[in-house]
Amino acid sequence: MKIKTYIFLIALSTILMSCKSEKNFYIDIPEDHFFESGLPVKKVCDLEENLEVIGEIKSVSFSNKNSFVVSVPEPAGVILYNTEGEQLRLVGNSGNGPFEYIRPSLVRVYNDNIYVWCSMLTKLLVFDTSGNPVNEYSFSRGIRDFVVFDNYVYFYSAGGFDEPIINVFDLNTGQTLEKGFGEKTNEHKIFMFRECTGGLDLSENNLLFSPTHKPYVYRVNLMNLSKEEYLINDPEFSFKKTTSEPQDFIYDIVNNAEYLFGSDIITGIYHTENHVILQAEVGKIVMSGLEFKDISNRKQKFYVFDKEMKLQFAVSSPISDRLNNCLYASNDDSFYAIGLCEDYLNYRLYKVGLSY
């Protein structure tokens, strides 16, 4: 195991220190590959509260074909559900002691372990699927997202720090590697102030990630560390450069609100057995200060690729007030979303149909 880890680190250092990607691909969207429709969703189950009353769900991850885990920051809880909507188990406890969390904002499942990110304590907790504690790691600052592969965690870094988009953390040594993947621009840093921007996922041995402000997909093969960039040319996705610095948006959010909230952005990346799905929001928003005056031209958009990253189609639909961009997840050959029921009080698991 030590020899395998050593060889991996040598290879990883070599590819990360390279200034150029190995391959670049430019993808145009033909008119006959684009569709506009309402997002086709089908009810799977309503989420019960048989063990715990839940607040606002912030993250979801499937543990197997028949169960999924959600994290609720307030009141703090991580809950395992089955696809019948029944709460099966509470994972971990609220608190600031060992293996406790105060604000569990992200949850991911890998190799029968449940990984929970506590944004208040900036620590990563690991449990098995029975809820037993396995390990925990503390960090100096927050993250946007993460995935786990082998003995490494790939963190999508948060905020305006001058660091790579993706940082690599070694679970065996408890250390962050010196080099990471992806270069941040000012625009990327600015849109990190919003929730649900950028994308990160793991498809078999491939790390997939996207910046916040451009329809790009970066694919890194974690076995041989080859890297590919897929640059999507979509006339409907408008990239607007800015001369402002990220701190300008903190000090003057009102005058910068329309750029921050009205620009086209990437909101997620996902995979199923046969597809890679890049999610975006596009279209004009009219604002008055911090008030949204008109969002009728705003759309949710999905770019759907096959496993070889060949574009299959793109589809857009009106923004839904019951679906949250943070709460999409894939499982085997299916794509899901957690959203609100018609009463806007309870949660429901939906199956999303993206096929043409």
N, C-alpha and C positions, 0 to 999 in steps of 0.2 A: 504493500500500500504506500509506503514512504517513497519507493522508487517511482511508482506511478504518479504520485503527487509532484515529485521533483521534475519529472519529464514534462508534465502538464504546465508547470510554472515556467519552465524554460521556453516552451512553445508559446505560451500566453504572452510572456514578456516580449518575445520577438515580434509577434503580430501587433501588439499594442503600441510598440515603438515605431511601427511603420507609419509614414505620413500619408500614404495614399491607400485607398481601398483597392482590392484586387479587381473588382468588376463593377461597372456602372451600366444600368439599363434605364432607357427612357421609354415610358409607357404613355401612348396617346389613348384617348377614349373616343372610339368611333361613335358617331351619332346613333347608329343602330344597336349599340351596346349600352345605351342609357335609358332608364325608365323612371317615370314619376308615378307614385302611387301612395296610398296609405300604407303604413307599416303593417304587414300581415302578422298579427299575433293571435295566439290561441291559449286559452286558459289551461294551465296544468293543475294548479291547486291554490287555494287560499291558505295563507300562513296562520296557523293556530297559535294560541298563547296558553297551551295546556300546562307548561312548566314555568314560564316567565313572561311577564308583560314586556313588550318590546317598544322601544322608541324609534328614532329614525335610523334605518339601516344604511350603512355607509359602504359595505363591501360584501361580496359574495364569491364563493369558490366551491366547485363540485368536488366531493371526496370520492365518489364512484357514480355509477349509472343511476343509483336510486337515492342518493343523499347529497346534501350540500350544507355548507357552513356559512353563517352570516355573522358580521360584527356590528355591534350597536354601541356607539360611544357613550350615549346617555339615555337611560341608565346603563352603565357599562355592562356588556355581556357579549359572549361568543356562544352561539347556539347551533347545534347540529340538527338539521331537519331531514325528514325523508320527503320523497316527491309526492306523498299524499298530503303534505302540509303539516304533519305532526312533529312537534318538538321532541327529539329523541334524547338529547343530553345537553347540559350546560358544560362548556369547556373553560376551565380556569375560574378564577374569582376576582372580584373587584377589590382593589387595595394597592398599597405601594410597597408591599413586601416581596420576597422571592416568589416568582411564578405568579404574580398578581399584576393586574393592569388597572389603570384609571380611565383611560380613553382608548379602547381598541378600535383603531380606524381602518386597518387593513387585515384581511385574512386570506391565506393561500394554503393549498394542500399539495404535498409532494411526498411520494413513497410512503403512504400511510402515516405521515406526520402532518399536524396542523400547525402552521406558522402564523403568529399573531403579532402585528406591529402596534405598540402602544405609543401614540403620538405625544402624550403628556409626559411620559417617562423616557421617551426616545429609546425604547428597547424592543428587542425581538424575542418573543417567547416561543418555545417549541413544545408541543404536546403530541402524544400519540392519539389515534382516533377514538380511544376509550377515555380520553380526557386526562391521562396521567402526564405529569410534567416530565420533560426530557432534558431541556437545556434552556438557557437564556443568555442574551448578549446585550450589552449596553453600548450606546453610541452618543456622540457629542451633539448631533443635530438631526433634524427630521429628514424624511424621504417622501417621495411622491408615490412610489409603487415598488414592488419587488417580485422576483420569481426565484425559485430554487432549482438547481441542477447539480447532481452529484453531491459534492461537499462544498458547493459555492452558492452564495446568494448574490444575485445581480440586482442592485438597487438603482432605481430611477431617481436621480438626485433632485432635491427640491430647492427652491429659492434662487437667488441671484448670485450664488457663489461661482467663482471661476474654477470650475472642475468639470470633468466629463459628464455627459448626460447619464451614462451608466458607470457605476462603480462596482468593483468586484470584491466581495468579502469572503475570506476563507474560514469556513466553520471549524476546521480542524485547529488552526493556529489562532483564531480570533483576531486576525489582522486584515485590514483593507489593502489590496494590492496597489502599487504605486501608480499604475496606469489603468485607464478605463476606456470606454467606447463613446464616440460621439462628441462633437464640439458644440458648445452652447453659443448662440448668437444673442444679441440684446433682445431681439423679438421673442426668442424662445424664453428667455428669463422673464420678460414682462408677462407673457401669457401663463407662466407658472403661478402667478398670483391668483389665477382662477382655479376652481375645482375641475376635475375631470378633463384635463388637457394632457396631450401627449399619449403615447401608447407603449405598452410593454407586454410581451407574452412569450411563452416557451412552446414551440411546436416540435415535438420529438427532440432531436439534438440541436435544434436551431433556436437561437435567441432572436426575437423579433422586437424591434423598437422603432418609434417614430418621434420626431420632434413635435413641438406644440403648434408650429406656425406654417408648416409646409406638408403637402401630401407625399411624403417620402417614407419608404419602408427600408430599414436596414436589417439585413439578415446575416447573422454570424453563426457559422457552424462550430459548435462548442467541442467537437471531436477533433477537427483538423484546423480550426480557427481561421478558415477562409471567410472573407467578408464580401458581401454584395450590397449595392445600393440600387433601389428601385425608385426612380423619380417619375412621378405621375404628372403628366401634362393635362390638366383639367381647366379649361377656360372659365368654368364656373367657380373655381376656387381662386380667390383673389388674395395674393400675398402683398401686404402693404408694409414697406420698410418704414422705420421711424428714426429720427435723430435723437429721440429722448433716451435717457438712461433709465434703468429699472427703478432707481430711487425717486425719479421724477413722479412716477405713478403713486408712490406712497405718500409724497408730500402734497400732490395735487390730483387726487383721484377724480374729483368732479369734472375738471376740464379734460381729463384723459379717458373718461368713462366710455365714450362712444368707440374709441379705438380699442380699448380693453375688452368690452363686451360685444362690440359689433363687428369685429374682424372675423374672418373665416379661420377656423381652428380645427385641429385634430383632437378627437375626444376619446380614442381608444383603438386598440388593435387586438384581434382575437383569432383563434383558429379552431376548425373542426377537423375531423378525420381527413376531409378532402379539400378544405378551403382555408384561405387566410382572408380575414375581413378587416378592412381599415375603416374606421368610423370618423365622421367629421360633422361639423356644423357650418353651413354656408348661407349667405344671403344677408341683405341689409336689415339693420335694426335702427329705428329712430328713437333717440333718447332725449330727455330734457333733464340735465343734471344726472342724477342717479336713477331717474324714473324711466321705465320702459314705456314709450308712447305707442309704438307700432312694431310688432314682431311678425306681421302677416307674411312677410317675404323671407322669413328665416326658415331654413329646412335642415333636416337631419339627412346625412348622406352616407351610404355604405358602398365601398369599392370591394368587390368580391373577386378573389384570385383563386386559381387552383394551387395545388401544393408546389408546383414548379414556378409559381409567381407569374403565371400568364393570366392576364385580365379576362374574366368571364363576363362581367357586366358591372354597371354602377346603377344604384337605385336611390332615389331621394323621396322623402315624405315630409309632411308638415311636422313641426315640433309638437311633441305630445306633452301635455301638462301632467300626465300620470306616470311617465317613464323617466328615469334618471340616468344620465349618461354614464354614471359610475357603476351602475348595477346591471351590466351585461356580463354574461359568462358563457363559455362553451363547455360541452360535455360530449365526448365521442363524436358522433356525426351531427349533433344538434346545437342550436344557438338559442340562448335563453335570456330573459330579462326579468328582473323583479321590479314591479311597479305597484301603484296604488289601485285599489278596487274603485268601482263607480262611486262609492260613498266618500272617497278620499280619506278614509280613516284607517283602513286595514290594507295589508300587503298581499300581493298575489304573485305567483310564479307563472310567467308566460313563456310559451315556446314561440320563437320568432322564425317565420318562414322566409328565407332569403333564397329563392330559386326561381329561375326563369328559363 
